[in-house]
């Protein structure tokens, strides 16, 4: 699209009325620059066992110069030390899905841990890995996709074995 800028100059001579220049117009071509950024975080599990919940938060920013609509988060769910999770990520809910340049929205989802997920993570630091991108629709052209962002968290290894001995 085109944008124009019209300017005039005014000056005060030593005597007489102010001097005003002839207007000058500059036409500027404005090139749409569509750009999304996603920043993803993961909470620690609500419980360090089966049934515990990890909350994922996604902050999506419009870093471009045109409005982007129909914002969605692309997330296949977490892996546990490289093994895909045995449950599904909840539906991802976003506050708003149309972003003006410079605006952002926050989205969230949860994942409920299974015993298999806990066993697969083996208590290793940052062994729960989740990668996401944001996608949106610019006014024209193909969809805009953010670079991926990764969130990591840990399920502590809490082996609990008790021995009870009695003599009889």
PyMOL CGO cylinders between C-alpha atoms (Angstrom):
from pymol import cmd
from pymol.cgo import CYLINDER

trace = [
    CYLINDER, 0.00, 0.00, 0.00, 1.00, 3.61, -0.38, 0.3, 1, 1, 1, 1, 1, 1,
    CYLINDER, 1.00, 3.61, -0.38, 1.29, 6.28, 2.25, 0.3, 1, 1, 1, 1, 1, 1,
    CYLINDER, 1.29, 6.28, 2.25, 1.86, 9.93, 1.57, 0.3, 1, 1, 1, 1, 1, 1,
    CYLINDER, 1.86, 9.93, 1.57, 3.58, 12.66, 3.54, 0.3, 1, 1, 1, 1, 1, 1,
    CYLINDER, 3.58, 12.66, 3.54, 2.95, 16.30, 2.65, 0.3, 1, 1, 1, 1, 1, 1,
    CYLINDER, 2.95, 16.30, 2.65, 5.23, 18.97, 4.10, 0.3, 1, 1, 1, 1, 1, 1,
    CYLINDER, 5.23, 18.97, 4.10, 5.59, 22.73, 3.92, 0.3, 1, 1, 1, 1, 1, 1,
    CYLINDER, 5.59, 22.73, 3.92, 8.15, 25.03, 5.46, 0.3, 1, 1, 1, 1, 1, 1,
    CYLINDER, 8.15, 25.03, 5.46, 7.42, 28.37, 7.08, 0.3, 1, 1, 1, 1, 1, 1,
    CYLINDER, 7.42, 28.37, 7.08, 9.94, 31.05, 7.96, 0.3, 1, 1, 1, 1, 1, 1,
    CYLINDER, 9.94, 31.05, 7.96, 9.91, 34.58, 9.34, 0.3, 1, 1, 1, 1, 1, 1,
    CYLINDER, 9.91, 34.58, 9.34, 11.90, 37.07, 7.25, 0.3, 1, 1, 1, 1, 1, 1,
    CYLINDER, 11.90, 37.07, 7.25, 13.36, 40.21, 8.92, 0.3, 1, 1, 1, 1, 1, 1,
    CYLINDER, 13.36, 40.21, 8.92, 10.28, 42.10, 7.80, 0.3, 1, 1, 1, 1, 1, 1,
    CYLINDER, 10.28, 42.10, 7.80, 6.94, 41.34, 6.25, 0.3, 1, 1, 1, 1, 1, 1,
    CYLINDER, 6.94, 41.34, 6.25, 4.65, 38.33, 6.48, 0.3, 1, 1, 1, 1, 1, 1,
    CYLINDER, 4.65, 38.33, 6.48, 5.96, 34.80, 7.05, 0.3, 1, 1, 1, 1, 1, 1,
    CYLINDER, 5.96, 34.80, 7.05, 7.31, 32.99, 4.00, 0.3, 1, 1, 1, 1, 1, 1,
    CYLINDER, 7.31, 32.99, 4.00, 5.57, 29.69, 3.22, 0.3, 1, 1, 1, 1, 1, 1,
    CYLINDER, 5.57, 29.69, 3.22, 6.98, 27.12, 0.78, 0.3, 1, 1, 1, 1, 1, 1,
    CYLINDER, 6.98, 27.12, 0.78, 5.07, 25.24, -1.86, 0.3, 1, 1, 1, 1, 1, 1,
    CYLINDER, 5.07, 25.24, -1.86, 3.84, 21.90, -0.43, 0.3, 1, 1, 1, 1, 1, 1,
    CYLINDER, 3.84, 21.90, -0.43, 5.99, 18.91, -1.28, 0.3, 1, 1, 1, 1, 1, 1,
    CYLINDER, 5.99, 18.91, -1.28, 4.59, 15.36, -1.33, 0.3, 1, 1, 1, 1, 1, 1,
    CYLINDER, 4.59, 15.36, -1.33, 6.49, 12.15, -0.73, 0.3, 1, 1, 1, 1, 1, 1,
    CYLINDER, 6.49, 12.15, -0.73, 4.85, 8.84, -1.59, 0.3, 1, 1, 1, 1, 1, 1,
    CYLINDER, 4.85, 8.84, -1.59, 6.04, 5.94, 0.56, 0.3, 1, 1, 1, 1, 1, 1,
    CYLINDER, 6.04, 5.94, 0.56, 5.45, 2.29, -0.27, 0.3, 1, 1, 1, 1, 1, 1,
    CYLINDER, 5.45, 2.29, -0.27, 4.48, 0.46, 2.93, 0.3, 1, 1, 1, 1, 1, 1,
    CYLINDER, 4.48, 0.46, 2.93, 5.47, -3.20, 2.68, 0.3, 1, 1, 1, 1, 1, 1,
    CYLINDER, 5.47, -3.20, 2.68, 3.48, -5.53, 4.95, 0.3, 1, 1, 1, 1, 1, 1,
    CYLINDER, 3.48, -5.53, 4.95, 5.78, -7.38, 7.33, 0.3, 1, 1, 1, 1, 1, 1,
    CYLINDER, 5.78, -7.38, 7.33, 3.89, -10.23, 9.00, 0.3, 1, 1, 1, 1, 1, 1,
    CYLINDER, 3.89, -10.23, 9.00, 5.63, -11.61, 12.06, 0.3, 1, 1, 1, 1, 1, 1,
    CYLINDER, 5.63, -11.61, 12.06, 4.52, -13.63, 15.11, 0.3, 1, 1, 1, 1, 1, 1,
    CYLINDER, 4.52, -13.63, 15.11, 6.55, -14.57, 18.17, 0.3, 1, 1, 1, 1, 1, 1,
    CYLINDER, 6.55, -14.57, 18.17, 5.57, -17.16, 20.76, 0.3, 1, 1, 1, 1, 1, 1,
    CYLINDER, 5.57, -17.16, 20.76, 6.99, -17.53, 24.26, 0.3, 1, 1, 1, 1, 1, 1,
    CYLINDER, 6.99, -17.53, 24.26, 5.98, -20.71, 26.04, 0.3, 1, 1, 1, 1, 1, 1,
    CYLINDER, 5.98, -20.71, 26.04, 6.35, -21.65, 29.70, 0.3, 1, 1, 1, 1, 1, 1,
    CYLINDER, 6.35, -21.65, 29.70, 5.56, -24.80, 31.67, 0.3, 1, 1, 1, 1, 1, 1,
    CYLINDER, 5.56, -24.80, 31.67, 4.63, -25.06, 35.33, 0.3, 1, 1, 1, 1, 1, 1,
    CYLINDER, 4.63, -25.06, 35.33, 5.97, -27.67, 37.67, 0.3, 1, 1, 1, 1, 1, 1,
    CYLINDER, 5.97, -27.67, 37.67, 3.49, -30.56, 38.03, 0.3, 1, 1, 1, 1, 1, 1,
    CYLINDER, 3.49, -30.56, 38.03, 0.72, -29.87, 40.55, 0.3, 1, 1, 1, 1, 1, 1,
    CYLINDER, 0.72, -29.87, 40.55, 1.46, -33.31, 42.05, 0.3, 1, 1, 1, 1, 1, 1,
    CYLINDER, 1.46, -33.31, 42.05, 4.59, -35.36, 41.40, 0.3, 1, 1, 1, 1, 1, 1,
    CYLINDER, 4.59, -35.36, 41.40, 2.61, -38.45, 40.52, 0.3, 1, 1, 1, 1, 1, 1,
    CYLINDER, 2.61, -38.45, 40.52, -0.05, -39.79, 38.19, 0.3, 1, 1, 1, 1, 1, 1,
    CYLINDER, -0.05, -39.79, 38.19, -2.89, -37.28, 37.97, 0.3, 1, 1, 1, 1, 1, 1,
    CYLINDER, -2.89, -37.28, 37.97, -0.57, -34.31, 38.43, 0.3, 1, 1, 1, 1, 1, 1,
    CYLINDER, -0.57, -34.31, 38.43, -1.17, -31.42, 36.01, 0.3, 1, 1, 1, 1, 1, 1,
    CYLINDER, -1.17, -31.42, 36.01, 1.35, -29.36, 34.04, 0.3, 1, 1, 1, 1, 1, 1,
    CYLINDER, 1.35, -29.36, 34.04, -0.01, -25.98, 32.92, 0.3, 1, 1, 1, 1, 1, 1,
    CYLINDER, -0.01, -25.98, 32.92, 1.40, -24.55, 29.70, 0.3, 1, 1, 1, 1, 1, 1,
    CYLINDER, 1.40, -24.55, 29.70, 1.18, -20.81, 29.03, 0.3, 1, 1, 1, 1, 1, 1,
    CYLINDER, 1.18, -20.81, 29.03, 1.72, -19.37, 25.56, 0.3, 1, 1, 1, 1, 1, 1,
    CYLINDER, 1.72, -19.37, 25.56, 2.24, -15.63, 24.98, 0.3, 1, 1, 1, 1, 1, 1,
    CYLINDER, 2.24, -15.63, 24.98, 1.84, -14.72, 21.29, 0.3, 1, 1, 1, 1, 1, 1,
    CYLINDER, 1.84, -14.72, 21.29, 3.08, -11.34, 20.01, 0.3, 1, 1, 1, 1, 1, 1,
    CYLINDER, 3.08, -11.34, 20.01, 2.36, -9.63, 16.68, 0.3, 1, 1, 1, 1, 1, 1,
    CYLINDER, 2.36, -9.63, 16.68, 5.83, -8.28, 15.81, 0.3, 1, 1, 1, 1, 1, 1,
    CYLINDER, 5.83, -8.28, 15.81, 4.79, -7.21, 12.31, 0.3, 1, 1, 1, 1, 1, 1,
    CYLINDER, 4.79, -7.21, 12.31, 3.10, -4.13, 10.87, 0.3, 1, 1, 1, 1, 1, 1,
    CYLINDER, 3.10, -4.13, 10.87, -0.25, -5.61, 9.83, 0.3, 1, 1, 1, 1, 1, 1,
    CYLINDER, -0.25, -5.61, 9.83, -3.16, -7.14, 11.71, 0.3, 1, 1, 1, 1, 1, 1,
    CYLINDER, -3.16, -7.14, 11.71, -3.05, -10.93, 12.12, 0.3, 1, 1, 1, 1, 1, 1,
    CYLINDER, -3.05, -10.93, 12.12, -6.29, -12.82, 12.78, 0.3, 1, 1, 1, 1, 1, 1,
    CYLINDER, -6.29, -12.82, 12.78, -7.32, -16.39, 13.55, 0.3, 1, 1, 1, 1, 1, 1,
    CYLINDER, -7.32, -16.39, 13.55, -4.40, -16.93, 15.94, 0.3, 1, 1, 1, 1, 1, 1,
    CYLINDER, -4.40, -16.93, 15.94, -3.99, -20.61, 16.87, 0.3, 1, 1, 1, 1, 1, 1,
    CYLINDER, -3.99, -20.61, 16.87, -1.35, -22.51, 18.82, 0.3, 1, 1, 1, 1, 1, 1,
    CYLINDER, -1.35, -22.51, 18.82, 0.21, -25.62, 17.26, 0.3, 1, 1, 1, 1, 1, 1,
    CYLINDER, 0.21, -25.62, 17.26, 1.30, -28.02, 20.00, 0.3, 1, 1, 1, 1, 1, 1,
    CYLINDER, 1.30, -28.02, 20.00, 1.52, -31.81, 19.75, 0.3, 1, 1, 1, 1, 1, 1,
    CYLINDER, 1.52, -31.81, 19.75, 1.94, -32.19, 23.51, 0.3, 1, 1, 1, 1, 1, 1,
    CYLINDER, 1.94, -32.19, 23.51, 4.91, -33.01, 25.71, 0.3, 1, 1, 1, 1, 1, 1,
    CYLINDER, 4.91, -33.01, 25.71, 7.52, -35.71, 25.45, 0.3, 1, 1, 1, 1, 1, 1,
    CYLINDER, 7.52, -35.71, 25.45, 9.04, -37.42, 28.47, 0.3, 1, 1, 1, 1, 1, 1,
    CYLINDER, 9.04, -37.42, 28.47, 12.78, -38.07, 27.96, 0.3, 1, 1, 1, 1, 1, 1,
    CYLINDER, 12.78, -38.07, 27.96, 11.98, -38.33, 24.23, 0.3, 1, 1, 1, 1, 1, 1,
    CYLINDER, 11.98, -38.33, 24.23, 8.86, -40.52, 24.53, 0.3, 1, 1, 1, 1, 1, 1,
    CYLINDER, 8.86, -40.52, 24.53, 5.55, -38.88, 23.52, 0.3, 1, 1, 1, 1, 1, 1,
    CYLINDER, 5.55, -38.88, 23.52, 3.09, -38.40, 26.38, 0.3, 1, 1, 1, 1, 1, 1,
    CYLINDER, 3.09, -38.40, 26.38, 0.40, -41.03, 26.85, 0.3, 1, 1, 1, 1, 1, 1,
    CYLINDER, 0.40, -41.03, 26.85, -2.39, -38.45, 27.34, 0.3, 1, 1, 1, 1, 1, 1,
    CYLINDER, -2.39, -38.45, 27.34, -3.58, -35.58, 25.17, 0.3, 1, 1, 1, 1, 1, 1,
    CYLINDER, -3.58, -35.58, 25.17, -3.02, -31.90, 25.79, 0.3, 1, 1, 1, 1, 1, 1,
    CYLINDER, -3.02, -31.90, 25.79, -6.24, -30.07, 26.70, 0.3, 1, 1, 1, 1, 1, 1,
    CYLINDER, -6.24, -30.07, 26.70, -7.76, -27.72, 24.11, 0.3, 1, 1, 1, 1, 1, 1,
    CYLINDER, -7.76, -27.72, 24.11, -5.70, -24.52, 23.95, 0.3, 1, 1, 1, 1, 1, 1,
    CYLINDER, -5.70, -24.52, 23.95, -7.69, -21.45, 24.99, 0.3, 1, 1, 1, 1, 1, 1,
    CYLINDER, -7.69, -21.45, 24.99, -6.61, -17.96, 23.88, 0.3, 1, 1, 1, 1, 1, 1,
    CYLINDER, -6.61, -17.96, 23.88, -7.82, -14.64, 25.29, 0.3, 1, 1, 1, 1, 1, 1,
    CYLINDER, -7.82, -14.64, 25.29, -8.08, -12.98, 21.86, 0.3, 1, 1, 1, 1, 1, 1,
    CYLINDER, -8.08, -12.98, 21.86, -7.35, -14.32, 18.40, 0.3, 1, 1, 1, 1, 1, 1,
    CYLINDER, -7.35, -14.32, 18.40, -6.88, -11.12, 16.36, 0.3, 1, 1, 1, 1, 1, 1,
    CYLINDER, -6.88, -11.12, 16.36, -3.77, -9.04, 17.03, 0.3, 1, 1, 1, 1, 1, 1,
    CYLINDER, -3.77, -9.04, 17.03, -3.01, -5.53, 15.83, 0.3, 1, 1, 1, 1, 1, 1,
    CYLINDER, -3.01, -5.53, 15.83, 0.68, -4.70, 15.33, 0.3, 1, 1, 1, 1, 1, 1,
    CYLINDER, 0.68, -4.70, 15.33, 2.40, -4.66, 18.73, 0.3, 1, 1, 1, 1, 1, 1,
    CYLINDER, 2.40, -4.66, 18.73, -0.45, -6.50, 20.50, 0.3, 1, 1, 1, 1, 1, 1,
    CYLINDER, -0.45, -6.50, 20.50, -0.23, -9.84, 22.28, 0.3, 1, 1, 1, 1, 1, 1,
    CYLINDER, -0.23, -9.84, 22.28, -2.51, -12.54, 23.63, 0.3, 1, 1, 1, 1, 1, 1,
    CYLINDER, -2.51, -12.54, 23.63, -2.10, -15.21, 26.26, 0.3, 1, 1, 1, 1, 1, 1,
    CYLINDER, -2.10, -15.21, 26.26, -3.21, -18.80, 25.76, 0.3, 1, 1, 1, 1, 1, 1,
    CYLINDER, -3.21, -18.80, 25.76, -3.11, -21.82, 28.05, 0.3, 1, 1, 1, 1, 1, 1,
    CYLINDER, -3.11, -21.82, 28.05, -3.50, -25.58, 28.10, 0.3, 1, 1, 1, 1, 1, 1,
    CYLINDER, -3.50, -25.58, 28.10, -2.99, -28.37, 30.59, 0.3, 1, 1, 1, 1, 1, 1,
    CYLINDER, -2.99, -28.37, 30.59, -1.59, -31.88, 30.48, 0.3, 1, 1, 1, 1, 1, 1,
    CYLINDER, -1.59, -31.88, 30.48, -2.49, -34.57, 33.03, 0.3, 1, 1, 1, 1, 1, 1,
    CYLINDER, -2.49, -34.57, 33.03, 0.37, -36.93, 33.89, 0.3, 1, 1, 1, 1, 1, 1,
    CYLINDER, 0.37, -36.93, 33.89, 0.04, -40.70, 33.67, 0.3, 1, 1, 1, 1, 1, 1,
    CYLINDER, 0.04, -40.70, 33.67, 2.23, -43.21, 35.50, 0.3, 1, 1, 1, 1, 1, 1,
    CYLINDER, 2.23, -43.21, 35.50, 3.87, -44.07, 32.16, 0.3, 1, 1, 1, 1, 1, 1,
    CYLINDER, 3.87, -44.07, 32.16, 4.83, -40.37, 31.70, 0.3, 1, 1, 1, 1, 1, 1,
    CYLINDER, 4.83, -40.37, 31.70, 6.40, -40.32, 35.15, 0.3, 1, 1, 1, 1, 1, 1,
    CYLINDER, 6.40, -40.32, 35.15, 8.30, -43.55, 34.52, 0.3, 1, 1, 1, 1, 1, 1,
    CYLINDER, 8.30, -43.55, 34.52, 9.53, -42.28, 31.13, 0.3, 1, 1, 1, 1, 1, 1,
    CYLINDER, 9.53, -42.28, 31.13, 10.81, -38.98, 32.56, 0.3, 1, 1, 1, 1, 1, 1,
    CYLINDER, 10.81, -38.98, 32.56, 12.99, -40.94, 35.02, 0.3, 1, 1, 1, 1, 1, 1,
    CYLINDER, 12.99, -40.94, 35.02, 13.32, -37.90, 37.29, 0.3, 1, 1, 1, 1, 1, 1,
    CYLINDER, 13.32, -37.90, 37.29, 15.79, -36.26, 34.90, 0.3, 1, 1, 1, 1, 1, 1,
    CYLINDER, 15.79, -36.26, 34.90, 16.06, -32.47, 35.01, 0.3, 1, 1, 1, 1, 1, 1,
    CYLINDER, 16.06, -32.47, 35.01, 14.15, -30.81, 32.13, 0.3, 1, 1, 1, 1, 1, 1,
    CYLINDER, 14.15, -30.81, 32.13, 13.14, -34.22, 30.71, 0.3, 1, 1, 1, 1, 1, 1,
    CYLINDER, 13.14, -34.22, 30.71, 9.59, -33.01, 30.02, 0.3, 1, 1, 1, 1, 1, 1,
    CYLINDER, 9.59, -33.01, 30.02, 9.90, -31.10, 26.74, 0.3, 1, 1, 1, 1, 1, 1,
    CYLINDER, 9.90, -31.10, 26.74, 7.14, -29.34, 24.84, 0.3, 1, 1, 1, 1, 1, 1,
    CYLINDER, 7.14, -29.34, 24.84, 7.47, -27.33, 21.60, 0.3, 1, 1, 1, 1, 1, 1,
    CYLINDER, 7.47, -27.33, 21.60, 4.86, -24.98, 20.13, 0.3, 1, 1, 1, 1, 1, 1,
    CYLINDER, 4.86, -24.98, 20.13, 4.36, -22.47, 17.32, 0.3, 1, 1, 1, 1, 1, 1,
    CYLINDER, 4.36, -22.47, 17.32, 1.73, -19.80, 16.74, 0.3, 1, 1, 1, 1, 1, 1,
    CYLINDER, 1.73, -19.80, 16.74, -0.05, -19.39, 13.41, 0.3, 1, 1, 1, 1, 1, 1,
    CYLINDER, -0.05, -19.39, 13.41, -2.26, -16.57, 12.16, 0.3, 1, 1, 1, 1, 1, 1,
    CYLINDER, -2.26, -16.57, 12.16, -3.82, -15.14, 9.02, 0.3, 1, 1, 1, 1, 1, 1,
    CYLINDER, -3.82, -15.14, 9.02, -2.50, -11.81, 7.64, 0.3, 1, 1, 1, 1, 1, 1,
    CYLINDER, -2.50, -11.81, 7.64, -4.66, -9.55, 5.43, 0.3, 1, 1, 1, 1, 1, 1,
    CYLINDER, -4.66, -9.55, 5.43, -3.15, -11.20, 2.33, 0.3, 1, 1, 1, 1, 1, 1,
    CYLINDER, -3.15, -11.20, 2.33, -0.78, -13.99, 1.50, 0.3, 1, 1, 1, 1, 1, 1,
    CYLINDER, -0.78, -13.99, 1.50, -0.07, -17.29, 3.22, 0.3, 1, 1, 1, 1, 1, 1,
    CYLINDER, -0.07, -17.29, 3.22, -0.51, -17.89, 6.96, 0.3, 1, 1, 1, 1, 1, 1,
    CYLINDER, -0.51, -17.89, 6.96, 2.15, -16.47, 9.26, 0.3, 1, 1, 1, 1, 1, 1,
    CYLINDER, 2.15, -16.47, 9.26, 3.91, -19.01, 11.51, 0.3, 1, 1, 1, 1, 1, 1,
    CYLINDER, 3.91, -19.01, 11.51, 6.11, -18.10, 14.46, 0.3, 1, 1, 1, 1, 1, 1,
    CYLINDER, 6.11, -18.10, 14.46, 9.46, -19.72, 15.08, 0.3, 1, 1, 1, 1, 1, 1,
    CYLINDER, 9.46, -19.72, 15.08, 9.03, -22.60, 17.57, 0.3, 1, 1, 1, 1, 1, 1,
    CYLINDER, 9.03, -22.60, 17.57, 9.56, -22.11, 21.29, 0.3, 1, 1, 1, 1, 1, 1,
    CYLINDER, 9.56, -22.11, 21.29, 10.34, -24.86, 23.79, 0.3, 1, 1, 1, 1, 1, 1,
    CYLINDER, 10.34, -24.86, 23.79, 9.28, -25.17, 27.41, 0.3, 1, 1, 1, 1, 1, 1,
    CYLINDER, 9.28, -25.17, 27.41, 10.88, -27.71, 29.75, 0.3, 1, 1, 1, 1, 1, 1,
    CYLINDER, 10.88, -27.71, 29.75, 10.00, -28.93, 33.21, 0.3, 1, 1, 1, 1, 1, 1,
    CYLINDER, 10.00, -28.93, 33.21, 11.00, -31.70, 35.59, 0.3, 1, 1, 1, 1, 1, 1,
    CYLINDER, 11.00, -31.70, 35.59, 9.08, -34.41, 37.39, 0.3, 1, 1, 1, 1, 1, 1,
    CYLINDER, 9.08, -34.41, 37.39, 11.22, -35.18, 40.44, 0.3, 1, 1, 1, 1, 1, 1,
    CYLINDER, 11.22, -35.18, 40.44, 12.07, -38.80, 41.02, 0.3, 1, 1, 1, 1, 1, 1,
    CYLINDER, 12.07, -38.80, 41.02, 10.54, -39.69, 44.37, 0.3, 1, 1, 1, 1, 1, 1,
    CYLINDER, 10.54, -39.69, 44.37, 11.07, -43.40, 44.89, 0.3, 1, 1, 1, 1, 1, 1,
    CYLINDER, 11.07, -43.40, 44.89, 9.19, -44.46, 47.96, 0.3, 1, 1, 1, 1, 1, 1,
    CYLINDER, 9.19, -44.46, 47.96, 9.88, -47.91, 49.17, 0.3, 1, 1, 1, 1, 1, 1,
    CYLINDER, 9.88, -47.91, 49.17, 9.21, -48.83, 52.77, 0.3, 1, 1, 1, 1, 1, 1,
    CYLINDER, 9.21, -48.83, 52.77, 10.08, -52.05, 54.51, 0.3, 1, 1, 1, 1, 1, 1,
    CYLINDER, 10.08, -52.05, 54.51, 8.17, -53.25, 57.49, 0.3, 1, 1, 1, 1, 1, 1,
    CYLINDER, 8.17, -53.25, 57.49, 9.64, -56.08, 59.46, 0.3, 1, 1, 1, 1, 1, 1,
    CYLINDER, 9.64, -56.08, 59.46, 8.11, -57.98, 62.31, 0.3, 1, 1, 1, 1, 1, 1,
    CYLINDER, 8.11, -57.98, 62.31, 9.21, -60.97, 64.31, 0.3, 1, 1, 1, 1, 1, 1,
    CYLINDER, 9.21, -60.97, 64.31, 6.87, -63.54, 65.45, 0.3, 1, 1, 1, 1, 1, 1,
]
cmd.load_cgo(trace, "trace")
